[in-house]
Amino acid sequence: MTTDDSVPISSTARQRADEIKEYRCKNLVAVLEWPTDIKNIGTVIRNVNALGIEKTYIVDPRGTLPDDWQDMRERKSLSNTSVSAIKWSFVKRFDSTEECIAHLNKNQFVSVVTSPHVKGKKNVVLHEADYTVFTKLAVWFGSEAKGISDLAVEHAEMCVSIPMFGMIESLNLGTTSGIVLYEITKQRREYQSRYKRSGKRRKISSS
């Protein structure tokens, strides 16, 4: 058994893959827009893998990362910071936000963006939103320096914020992604489990 056409999987890894298969969150993508710190990229990929998220998309206009996923897997900087999660996670690179949005739209994904500040037409607190109403969902995280872009906000269904109660109202990219994706995967995994038991799926929105 292999993860692709060239990478063999050991019997132990195969067993683990079988054990976690039903807990994976299908049709869920984490999008990093213009990340600048390789450590944060690695941390997000680690979070994505640990939480059972299907894919990571990275908008990388500077060409910091290679286009080919196999090349990414060989990058020591990504392998080390993600604690080898890059080897078990699908990552796709885009040259621009426009290109990523077009790809998501073509595949009928709905986008939500994360920001500590009010942006866009609809703003929700993280735990107050229902993330199971979208069949295919892309969760966007902005850069460490600039946050999420206006273009990403414009094309998003809503803007999600983490409630914070300290003097400093900011978290780094790795921490933010862990908190947000945990809540979203928890909801979607519970919904998948209920659907599997009942055999019935409620009507959900794709836009």
C-alpha positions in Angstrom: 0.0 0.0 0.0 1.3 3.5 -0.8 0.2 7.1 -0.1 0.8 7.8 -3.8 2.6 6.0 -6.7 6.0 6.1 -5.2 6.0 6.2 -1.4 5.5 2.8 0.4 3.6 2.5 3.6 4.7 0.2 6.4 2.3 -2.3 7.9 2.2 -0.1 11.1 1.3 3.0 9.1 -1.3 1.1 7.1 -2.9 0.0 10.3 -3.0 3.5 11.7 -4.4 4.8 8.4 -7.2 2.2 8.6 -8.0 3.2 12.2 -8.4 6.9 11.5 -10.1 6.7 8.1 -13.6 7.1 9.4 -12.6 10.1 11.6 -11.2 12.1 8.7 -13.0 15.3 7.8 -13.9 15.0 4.2 -14.2 18.1 1.9 -12.5 20.3 4.4 -9.5 22.4 3.3 -7.3 24.8 5.3 -6.0 27.8 3.2 -2.9 29.8 4.2 -2.8 33.2 2.4 0.7 34.6 2.0 2.3 33.0 5.0 5.9 34.3 5.6 7.2 32.1 8.4 8.2 28.6 7.5 7.8 27.5 11.1 4.2 28.6 11.1 3.6 26.8 7.8 4.9 23.6 9.3 2.9 24.1 12.5 -0.4 24.5 10.5 0.4 21.4 8.4 0.9 19.5 11.6 -2.4 20.8 13.0 -4.2 19.9 9.7 -2.8 16.3 9.8 -3.5 15.8 13.5 -7.1 17.0 13.2 -7.9 14.8 10.2 -8.3 17.6 7.7 -8.2 16.6 4.1 -5.9 19.2 2.5 -3.8 22.3 2.9 -3.7 25.0 0.2 -1.0 27.7 0.4 -1.2 31.0 -1.5 2.5 31.7 -2.0 3.1 34.6 -4.5 6.8 34.8 -3.6 7.4 31.2 -4.7 8.9 30.3 -1.3 7.6 26.7 -1.6 8.0 24.3 -4.6 5.1 23.6 -6.8 5.3 19.9 -6.6 4.0 18.2 -3.4 6.7 15.5 -3.6 9.3 18.3 -3.5 7.6 19.8 -0.5 7.8 16.5 1.3 11.6 16.5 0.8 12.1 20.0 2.3 13.8 19.6 5.6 12.5 23.0 6.8 8.9 21.7 6.3 9.6 18.2 7.5 11.2 19.4 10.7 8.7 22.1 11.6 5.7 19.9 10.8 7.3 16.9 12.7 7.1 15.0 9.4 3.3 15.7 9.0 4.1 17.0 5.5 4.8 13.4 4.5 1.2 12.4 5.3 -0.6 15.6 4.3 -1.6 16.8 0.8 -0.4 20.4 0.2 -1.1 22.4 -2.9 0.5 25.7 -3.7 -1.1 28.7 -5.6 0.6 31.7 -7.1 -2.2 34.1 -6.1 -5.4 34.5 -4.1 -7.4 34.8 -7.3 -6.0 31.4 -8.5 -6.9 29.7 -5.2 -10.4 31.2 -5.2 -11.0 30.1 -8.8 -9.9 26.6 -7.9 -12.2 26.4 -4.9 -15.2 27.9 -6.8 -14.7 25.4 -9.6 -14.8 22.6 -7.0 -17.9 24.1 -5.3 -16.2 25.0 -2.0 -17.6 27.6 0.3 -14.9 29.8 2.0 -14.9 31.3 5.5 -12.1 33.6 6.7 -10.6 34.1 10.1 -9.8 37.4 11.6 -9.7 39.0 15.1 -11.4 42.0 13.7 -14.8 42.6 12.2 -14.6 42.2 8.4 -17.1 41.4 5.6 -20.9 41.3 5.7 -21.3 38.4 8.2 -19.2 38.1 11.3 -19.5 35.2 13.8 -17.8 34.1 17.0 -16.0 30.8 16.4 -18.1 28.5 18.6 -21.4 30.2 17.7 -21.3 29.2 14.0 -22.5 25.9 12.4 -19.8 24.5 10.1 -21.8 21.5 9.1 -24.1 23.3 6.8 -21.6 23.4 4.0 -20.8 20.3 2.1 -17.4 21.6 1.0 -15.6 24.1 3.2 -12.4 26.0 2.9 -11.1 27.8 6.0 -8.8 30.8 5.3 -6.0 32.1 7.5 -4.2 35.3 6.7 -0.5 36.2 6.8 1.3 36.9 10.1 1.9 40.5 9.1 -1.2 41.6 7.1 -3.9 39.2 8.1 -6.5 38.1 5.6 -6.8 40.0 2.3 -9.9 42.1 1.2 -10.3 39.8 -1.8 -10.5 36.7 0.3 -13.0 38.4 2.6 -15.1 39.5 -0.4 -15.4 35.9 -1.6 -16.1 34.4 1.9 -19.4 33.3 3.3 -18.5 34.8 6.7 -15.7 36.0 8.9 -14.9 34.0 12.0 -13.2 35.4 15.1 -11.8 33.8 18.2 -13.1 35.4 21.5 -10.2 36.8 23.4 -10.2 38.4 26.9 -6.6 39.6 27.4 -5.0 42.9 26.8 -3.4 41.5 23.6 -6.0 40.5 21.0 -3.8 38.5 18.7 -2.5 34.9 18.3 0.1 33.6 16.0 -0.9 31.6 12.9 -0.1 28.2 14.3 -2.1 28.8 17.5 -5.0 30.4 15.6 -5.2 27.5 13.1 -5.2 25.0 15.9 -8.1 26.6 17.8 -10.2 27.3 14.8 -9.7 24.0 13.1 -10.3 22.1 16.3 -13.8 23.6 16.6 -14.7 23.1 13.0 -13.4 19.5 12.8 -15.2 18.6 16.1 -18.5 19.8 14.7 -18.1 18.1 11.3 -16.8 14.9 12.8 -19.8 14.7 15.1 -22.1 15.4 12.2 -20.5 12.7 10.1 -20.9 10.3 12.9 -24.6 11.1 13.3 -25.2 10.8 9.6 -23.4 7.4 9.5 -25.6 6.1 12.3 -28.9 7.4 10.9 -28.2 7.0 7.2 -29.9 10.4 6.7 -28.3 13.6 5.8 -30.0 16.9 6.2 -30.1 19.3 3.3 -27.0 21.4 3.5 -25.9 24.5 1.6 -23.1 24.8 -0.9 -23.1 28.6 -0.9 
